[in-house]
Amino acid sequence: MSHKSIIPQPGILNIAPYVAGKSHAAGGNRVTKLSANENPHGPSLLAKAAYIEAAGSLEAYPNSSHTDLRAAIAMVYGLEAGRIICGAGSDEIISFLCNTYAGPGNEVLYSQYGFAMYPISAMAAGATPVQASEADLHTDVDALLAACNARTRLVFIANPNNPTGSMISEAEIARLAAGIPEQALLVLDGAYAEFVEGFNGHAALVEARDNVVMTRTFSKIFGLGGARIGWGYGPAHVIDALNRVRGPFNVSAAALAAAEAAVQDVAYTEKCRVANAQWREWLRDELASIGLPSAESFTNFIMPRFESPEAAAEADAYLQTKGLVVRALDGYGLHAHLRITIGDEIACRAVAVALTEFMKGARA
């Protein structure tokens, strides 16, 4: 739909809107949503209590500098509070980066199966998104470096990656950071970093270089997807620039309070990580035993491979008849795969039973 005289900036109408994971299924009395990589256990009780308490002061503007949350993040992760920026999900930090560093005539580079918001945010800023091929569903550093040129301004990769669940080594990330053009920033999306035991999301590399930024979110392991809050960590010159485009009250007071409590509840975060790892490996093994292999995942989802795109679509439809909503990956070109969020024990067992039935020939 367009208007004859009120016209968006060039390229805006070429953007295909982001499609979120489905929440509903036609079949089943009880719908189990396993399509958006949400924490099945929800946020910590401390985070919930902080959110509820914040509701008593909704008339007041939030702290525009996010001082308390940045201090809490810095304390838990051993970072410098002054180099942290908060946003309405890490999506907003990605948007800030594109609007600050890329525009018409510039290129934003990302890995083939990277998060869909990278090209969307690039196009919204007027820049050209450029995709680099992957190798066996893993980020290919050589392909990314080969795609860099004088127009490259940002290079986005997620490590671990969504939707593949794969991860590349610290050495490969460092090689990429050292090899990109001098005018470019490397952005390391760490939305799933907390699911990897002992992993700091490459924070040390961010501190060692002036061309690397890390983004993180409270939407995954912390269970605050509905609150819309995330953060970034980078060189002082980058954070200063991003704060100049950030709205003064871009994160609500309730979200700030919940996130501050959530990040400090390290025992609950670890409990969620351990449970996720247990049931991720269980479900991966169960599906592999019935002919649905998936690569090793470092996240809170797995991506089983079916014999054909048709089989994957039929399996998706069959799961929906059981009230199990997973994520089809046609938008990523992974037509023979489904992405399945790791739920609680009940959800994982239900998926295993349903797909076993499907593989034995019970199809909708």
C-alpha positions as CSV (number, residue, x, y, z in Angstrom):
1,M,0.0,0.0,0.0
2,S,1.4,3.4,-0.9
3,H,0.4,7.0,-1.1
4,K,0.8,9.2,-4.2
5,S,2.6,12.1,-2.4
6,I,3.5,11.1,1.2
7,I,6.4,8.8,0.5
8,P,8.8,7.0,2.9
9,Q,12.5,7.3,2.6
10,P,14.0,5.2,-0.3
11,G,14.3,1.5,0.6
12,I,11.8,1.5,3.5
13,L,9.0,-0.2,1.5
14,N,11.5,-2.9,0.4
15,I,11.9,-4.1,4.0
16,A,10.1,-7.4,4.7
17,P,8.7,-6.9,8.3
18,Y,10.1,-9.2,11.0
19,V,7.8,-12.2,11.6
20,A,7.7,-13.4,15.2
21,G,7.2,-17.0,16.3
22,K,3.6,-18.1,16.3
23,S,1.8,-18.2,19.7
24,H,-1.3,-20.2,18.7
25,A,-2.1,-23.6,17.1
26,A,-5.4,-24.8,15.7
27,G,-5.1,-28.2,17.5
28,G,-4.7,-29.2,21.1
29,N,-6.5,-28.0,24.2
30,R,-3.3,-26.7,25.7
31,V,-0.9,-24.7,23.6
32,T,2.8,-24.9,24.4
33,K,4.7,-22.1,22.7
34,L,8.2,-23.3,21.6
35,S,8.7,-20.9,18.8
36,A,10.3,-17.8,20.4
37,N,13.1,-19.1,22.6
38,E,11.5,-17.9,25.8
39,N,12.5,-19.2,29.2
40,P,9.8,-21.7,30.2
41,H,10.4,-21.0,33.8
42,G,9.9,-17.3,33.5
43,P,11.8,-14.6,35.3
44,S,13.1,-14.9,38.8
45,L,10.8,-14.2,41.8
46,L,13.0,-11.2,42.6
47,A,12.5,-9.7,39.1
48,K,8.7,-10.2,39.4
49,A,8.6,-8.5,42.8
50,A,10.7,-5.6,41.5
51,Y,8.4,-5.1,38.5
52,I,5.3,-5.1,40.7
53,E,6.9,-2.6,43.1
54,A,7.7,-0.3,40.2
55,A,4.0,-0.2,39.3
56,G,3.5,2.0,42.3
57,S,5.3,4.9,40.7
58,L,4.1,4.8,37.1
59,E,3.6,8.5,37.1
60,A,7.3,9.2,37.3
61,Y,9.7,9.1,34.4
62,P,12.4,6.5,34.6
63,N,16.0,7.3,35.3
64,S,17.3,8.4,31.9
65,S,20.9,7.3,32.5
66,H,20.0,3.8,33.7
67,T,22.5,4.2,36.5
68,D,21.4,1.4,38.8
69,L,21.0,-1.2,36.1
70,R,24.3,-0.4,34.5
71,A,26.0,-0.7,37.9
72,A,24.4,-4.0,38.5
73,I,25.4,-5.4,35.1
74,A,28.9,-4.1,35.6
75,M,29.1,-5.8,39.0
76,V,27.8,-9.2,37.9
77,Y,29.9,-9.4,34.7
78,G,33.0,-7.5,35.8
79,L,32.6,-4.7,33.3
80,E,32.9,-0.9,33.3
81,A,29.5,0.7,33.9
82,G,30.4,3.8,31.9
83,R,30.7,1.6,28.7
84,I,27.3,0.1,29.0
85,I,24.2,1.3,27.2
86,C,20.6,0.0,27.8
87,G,17.8,-0.3,25.3
88,A,14.3,-1.6,24.6
89,G,15.7,-5.1,23.9
90,S,19.0,-5.7,22.2
91,D,17.1,-5.0,19.0
92,E,17.1,-1.3,19.9
93,I,20.9,-1.3,20.4
94,I,21.2,-2.9,16.9
95,S,19.0,-0.1,15.5
96,F,21.1,2.5,17.3
97,L,24.3,1.1,15.7
98,C,22.9,1.1,12.2
99,N,21.5,4.6,12.5
100,T,24.7,5.9,14.0
101,Y,27.3,4.3,11.8
102,A,25.6,3.3,8.5
103,G,23.5,5.0,5.9
104,P,23.1,5.5,2.1
105,G,26.2,4.2,0.2
106,N,27.3,2.1,3.2
107,E,27.1,-1.7,3.7
108,V,26.1,-3.7,6.7
109,L,27.6,-7.2,6.6
110,Y,26.1,-10.2,8.4
111,S,26.3,-14.0,8.4
112,Q,24.0,-16.0,6.2
113,Y,21.8,-17.4,8.9
114,G,22.1,-14.4,11.2
115,F,19.3,-12.7,13.1
116,A,16.7,-11.2,10.8
117,M,16.9,-7.7,12.4
118,Y,20.4,-7.1,11.0
119,P,19.3,-6.5,7.4
120,I,16.0,-4.9,8.6
121,S,17.8,-2.3,10.7
122,A,20.4,-1.8,8.0
123,M,17.7,-1.0,5.4
124,A,15.8,1.2,7.8
125,A,19.0,3.3,8.1
126,G,19.3,3.5,4.3
127,A,22.3,1.2,4.2
128,T,22.7,-1.9,2.0
129,P,22.6,-5.3,3.8
130,V,25.2,-7.8,2.6
131,Q,25.0,-11.5,3.4
132,A,28.1,-13.7,3.7
133,S,27.8,-17.5,3.3
134,E,28.2,-19.9,6.2
135,A,30.1,-23.2,6.3
136,D,28.1,-26.1,7.6
137,L,25.7,-23.9,9.5
138,H,28.6,-22.1,11.2
139,T,29.7,-18.5,10.8
140,D,32.5,-18.4,8.2
141,V,35.1,-15.8,9.1
142,D,36.9,-16.1,5.7
143,A,33.6,-15.4,3.9
144,L,32.9,-12.4,6.0
145,L,36.4,-11.0,5.5
146,A,36.1,-11.6,1.8
147,A,32.9,-9.6,1.7
148,C,34.3,-6.6,3.4
149,N,35.2,-3.5,1.4
150,A,35.5,0.3,1.6
151,R,31.7,0.6,2.1
152,T,31.5,-1.8,5.0
153,R,30.5,0.0,8.2
154,L,29.1,-2.8,10.5
155,V,29.7,-6.5,10.7
156,F,27.1,-8.4,12.7
157,I,27.4,-11.9,14.0
158,A,25.6,-13.8,16.8
159,N,27.7,-16.2,18.8
160,P,26.0,-18.5,19.7
161,N,23.9,-18.0,16.6
162,N,20.1,-18.0,16.1
163,P,18.6,-20.0,14.4
164,T,21.4,-22.5,14.0
165,G,22.5,-22.8,17.6
166,S,26.1,-23.0,16.5
167,M,29.2,-21.2,17.9
168,I,32.6,-20.4,16.7
169,S,35.8,-20.1,18.8
170,E,37.2,-17.1,20.5
171,A,40.2,-17.3,18.2
172,E,38.0,-17.0,15.1
173,I,36.2,-14.0,16.6
174,A,39.5,-12.3,17.3
175,R,40.7,-13.0,13.8
176,L,37.6,-11.4,12.4
177,A,38.0,-8.3,14.6
178,A,41.6,-7.9,13.5
179,G,40.7,-8.4,9.8
180,I,37.8,-6.1,9.2
181,P,38.4,-2.7,7.5
182,E,39.5,0.2,9.8
183,Q,36.3,2.1,9.3
184,A,34.1,-0.8,10.4
185,L,32.7,-2.0,13.7
186,L,32.3,-5.7,14.6
187,V,29.1,-6.3,16.6
188,L,28.9,-9.5,18.6
189,D,25.3,-10.4,19.4
190,G,25.3,-12.3,22.7
191,A,21.6,-12.9,23.2
192,Y,22.3,-16.5,24.0
193,A,25.6,-16.1,25.8
194,E,24.3,-17.0,29.3
195,F,23.4,-20.5,28.1
196,V,27.1,-21.3,27.7
197,E,28.8,-22.2,30.9
198,G,31.6,-19.8,31.8
199,F,31.2,-17.7,28.6
200,N,31.5,-13.9,28.9
201,G,30.2,-13.0,25.5
202,H,33.7,-11.9,24.3
203,A,33.8,-9.1,26.8
204,A,37.5,-9.3,27.0
205,L,37.8,-8.7,23.3
206,V,35.5,-5.7,23.5
207,E,37.8,-4.2,26.2
208,A,41.0,-5.0,24.3
209,R,40.0,-3.4,21.0
210,D,38.3,-0.1,19.8
211,N,36.3,-1.7,17.0
212,V,34.2,-4.3,18.8
213,V,30.8,-4.0,20.4
214,M,28.8,-6.6,22.3
215,T,25.0,-6.7,22.6
216,R,23.0,-8.7,25.2
217,T,19.4,-9.2,26.2
218,F,17.2,-9.9,29.1
219,S,14.6,-11.6,26.9
220,K,16.1,-15.1,26.9
221,I,17.6,-16.8,30.0
222,F,16.3,-13.9,32.3
223,G,12.7,-14.4,31.1
224,L,11.9,-10.7,30.5
225,G,10.9,-10.8,26.8
226,G,7.7,-9.0,27.6
227,A,9.5,-6.2,29.4
228,R,11.7,-5.3,26.3
229,I,15.1,-4.6,27.8
230,G,18.7,-5.3,26.6
231,W,22.1,-3.7,26.8
232,G,25.3,-3.2,24.9
233,Y,29.0,-2.9,25.9
234,G,31.6,-1.2,23.8
235,P,34.4,1.3,23.5
236,A,33.8,4.6,25.1
237,H,33.7,6.4,21.7
238,V,30.9,4.1,20.5
239,I,28.8,4.3,23.7
240,D,29.1,8.1,23.6
241,A,27.8,8.2,20.0
242,L,24.9,5.8,20.7
243,N,23.8,7.8,23.7
244,R,23.4,10.8,21.4
245,V,20.8,9.0,19.3
246,R,19.1,7.2,22.3
247,G,15.9,8.7,23.5
248,P,16.1,10.0,27.1
249,F,13.5,7.6,28.4
250,N,13.8,4.6,26.1
251,V,13.4,2.0,28.8
252,S,10.6,1.9,31.3
253,A,11.1,2.2,35.0
254,A,9.5,-1.2,35.6
255,A,11.7,-2.9,33.0
256,L,14.8,-1.3,34.6
257,A,13.8,-2.5,38.0
258,A,13.0,-6.0,36.9
259,A,16.3,-6.3,34.9
260,E,18.4,-5.0,37.8
261,A,16.9,-7.7,40.1
262,A,17.1,-10.4,37.4
263,V,20.8,-9.9,36.6
264,Q,21.7,-10.0,40.3
265,D,19.8,-13.3,40.9
266,V,22.8,-15.3,39.7
267,A,21.6,-18.5,41.5
268,Y,18.3,-18.5,39.5
269,T,20.1,-17.8,36.2
270,E,22.4,-20.7,36.8
271,K,19.5,-22.9,37.7
272,C,17.9,-22.1,34.4
273,R,21.1,-22.7,32.5
274,V,21.6,-26.1,34.0
275,A,17.9,-27.1,33.3
276,N,18.2,-25.9,29.8
277,A,21.4,-27.9,29.1
278,Q,19.9,-31.1,30.6
279,W,16.7,-31.0,28.5
280,R,18.4,-29.7,25.4
281,E,20.7,-32.7,25.3
282,W,17.9,-35.1,26.2
283,L,15.6,-33.8,23.4
284,R,18.5,-33.7,20.9
285,D,19.3,-37.4,21.7
286,E,15.7,-38.5,21.6
287,L,15.1,-36.9,18.2
288,A,18.3,-38.2,16.8
289,S,17.3,-41.7,17.7
290,I,14.2,-41.5,15.5
291,G,16.0,-40.1,12.5
292,L,15.9,-36.4,13.2
293,P,19.5,-35.2,13.8
294,S,20.5,-31.7,14.8
295,A,23.9,-30.1,15.2
296,E,25.3,-29.3,18.6
297,S,23.5,-26.3,20.1
298,F,24.9,-23.8,22.5
299,T,21.5,-22.1,23.0
300,N,18.0,-22.8,24.4
301,F,16.8,-24.4,21.2
302,I,17.7,-27.2,18.7
303,M,17.2,-27.4,15.0
304,P,16.4,-30.9,13.8
305,R,16.7,-31.7,10.1
306,F,14.0,-33.6,8.2
307,E,14.4,-35.6,5.1
308,S,12.8,-32.8,3.0
309,P,11.1,-29.4,3.2
310,E,7.8,-31.1,2.7
311,A,8.5,-33.4,5.7
312,A,9.4,-30.5,7.9
313,A,6.2,-28.6,6.9
314,E,4.1,-31.7,7.7
315,A,5.9,-32.2,11.0
316,D,5.2,-28.6,11.9
317,A,1.5,-29.1,11.1
318,Y,1.3,-32.3,13.1
319,L,2.9,-30.7,16.1
320,Q,0.3,-28.0,16.0
321,T,-2.5,-30.6,16.2
322,K,-0.9,-31.5,19.5
323,G,-0.9,-27.9,20.7
324,L,2.9,-27.7,20.2
325,V,4.0,-24.5,18.4
326,V,7.6,-24.5,17.0
327,R,9.3,-22.3,14.5
328,A,9.4,-23.0,10.7
329,L,12.6,-21.6,9.2
330,D,11.5,-20.9,5.6
331,G,12.4,-17.2,6.1
332,Y,16.0,-18.2,6.6
333,G,16.1,-20.6,3.7
334,L,16.3,-23.6,6.1
335,H,13.3,-25.3,4.6
336,A,14.1,-28.8,5.9
337,H,14.6,-27.7,9.5
338,L,12.4,-26.7,12.4
339,R,13.6,-24.7,15.4
340,I,12.3,-26.0,18.7
341,T,12.7,-24.0,21.9
342,I,13.8,-26.1,24.9
343,G,10.8,-26.1,27.2
344,D,10.4,-27.7,30.6
345,E,10.4,-31.5,31.1
346,I,6.7,-31.8,30.2
347,A,7.1,-29.8,27.0
348,C,10.3,-31.7,25.9
349,R,8.7,-35.1,26.5
350,A,5.5,-34.0,24.6
351,V,7.7,-32.9,21.5
352,A,9.5,-36.2,21.6
353,V,6.3,-38.3,21.7
354,A,4.6,-36.2,19.0
355,L,7.6,-36.4,16.6
356,T,8.0,-40.1,17.2
357,E,4.4,-40.6,16.2
358,F,5.0,-38.4,13.2
359,M,8.0,-40.4,12.1
360,K,6.1,-43.6,12.4
361,G,3.6,-42.3,9.9
362,A,0.9,-40.6,12.0
363,R,0.4,-37.4,9.9
364,A,-2.3,-34.8,9.9
